[in-house]
Amino acid sequence: MKESELLKRIRVMMVIIMIGLFISGVTAFPLETELVWLSGLFGDMPIIGPWLHKISEALVQTNGTYPFLAYGTDWLAFAHIILAVLFIGPYIDPVKNKWVIQFGIIACLGVLPLALLAGPIRGIPFYWQLIDSSFGVLGIIPLLFALKWVRYLESEGSRYSGRESQ
């Protein structure tokens, strides 16, 4: 496969990761509004409806009494957005910034034990732990493809440095 085709594929994977991180970050800002809306939308569904209502109610009460606690989710949102920016490096020069892709893979793997260990401690239903874990499972897929293609570029002696190969 040509270097230009591999670079294009790697860049598509980086864009997928960046968009996913950006969206998950931006959606953490209006958390109360989103949960009230989701609770209304899925309120009649068994299992998930009551859980969304419980979360929504807790968030509305907490924000009403202790609005400063939402500052923590503001920082969570900011962290997701900054992590999205991190992936610009491998978008520009994937060989030089392979470590960012590897970091992303490690982060995706870390989602699983966090969700499955902290979830029960925090009273999170198992099915919701699986939903949370899916972010790591889905996120790792484009990263593994990108890493495979970066390794191929390395094995071919590519010295890609931000310019398309001729």
N, C-alpha and C positions, 0 to 999 in steps of 0.2 A: 504494500500500500504506500502511496506517495506521502511524503512529509506534509504537504499542504492539506491532504485529506484527513490525516491524523490530527493535525492542528485544528481543523474545522470541527471534528468530532469532539475533541477535548474541550474546545471553547463552548460547544453546545452543552456539554455536561456541566461546565462551570456556570453557565448562565442558568441552568436548571437549579443548581444548588443556591446561587445568589438570589434568584427569585423566591425560592422556597424560604430561605432565611429571612429575606426582607419582608415577605408577607406575614410569616409567623411573628416577626418583630412588630410590624405596624399594627397587627391585630391585637397585640397585648395592651396597647394604650387604651382603647375604648372597651375594656373587658366587661365592665358592668353592663353597658348598653348591649353588647353582643350576647351576653348570657341571658338577659331579660328577653331579648328577641328569640334566641334559640329555645329558651324555656317555653315561650308561647308557641313556637313553631312545632316543637316535638313533644309538647306537654301531654298529649293524649297517648303517646307511644309507651307501651309497657317497658319497664326497666330503665330506659334512658330518660324518659320524660320526668319521672320523679327525681332522678339524680340531677338533671339539669335544673329543675325547680329548686332543689335543695341548695345547689351551688349558687344560683342566682339570688335566692333569698339571703344566704349567708353573706354574699358580696355586697348586696344593697345595704344590709344592716351594718356590716363592718365599715363600709365606706361612709355611711351616714354618721357613725359614731367616731370612727378613727380613720379619716380620709388619708392621713399621712402614710398608712400602711400600703396604699396603692402605689406609693413611690417605689416600692420594691419591684412591682411589675413594670414600672416605667424603666427601671434599670435593666430588667430582663429584656424588654423590647429593644432598648439601646444596644445591649450586647448582641442580640440577633442581627441587628442592622450592621454593627461593626464587624461581626463575623462574615457577613455577606461581602463587605468591602475587602476582607482578607483574601477572598478568592479571585480578586482582580489580578493578583500576582500570577497564579497559574494560567489565567486567561491570556495574559500578555506573554509570559515565558514559562510554559509548563515544565520544561526540563529543569530549569534553574529553581523553580518554586514547587518542585515535587513534594517537598516536606509539608506544604499546606494541604495538599490532597491527602497525604498520610495522616496529618493532624485531623482532618475531617473524618476519615475512616475511624480513627481512635474515638473521636467524639460520638460518632454514630453507634459504635460498639458500647460506649459508656451509657447510652440511653437505656439499654436493656436492664442492666443491674440496678440502675437508679430507680427506674419505674417499678421493677419487681421487688426491690428491697424496701424503698421508702414508701411505696404505695400502701402496703398493708399497715405500716406504722402510722400513716396519716389517714387511714380509714378510706382509702380510694378503692372502689369496687374493682375486681379483677378484670372485668371487660374493659374498664376505662384505662387500666394499666396497659392492656394490650393495644388500645388506641394510641396511648402515649408512646409505647414501644414501636409502633408502626412508623413513627417519624425517623427513628434510627434505621429501621429495616429498609424503608424506602429511600432514605438519604444515602445509604451506603452504595446502592446500586450504581448511580451515575459516577460516584467517586471510584468504585472498583474498575469500571470501564475506563475512566480517564487514566487511572494509575497504570493499567495494562498498556494503554496506548503510549503513555509517557515512557514506560520501560522499553517499549519497542523503539521509540525515537532514540533513546539512549543506546540501545544495542546496535542501532544503525549508525551511530556516531554523530547524530544530529547535534549541532551546536546552536540550535535555535535561540535567537536572542531578540525576538520581537519583530523580525522581518520575515516576510513570506519567502520560502525557498524558490529559487529560479529553476 
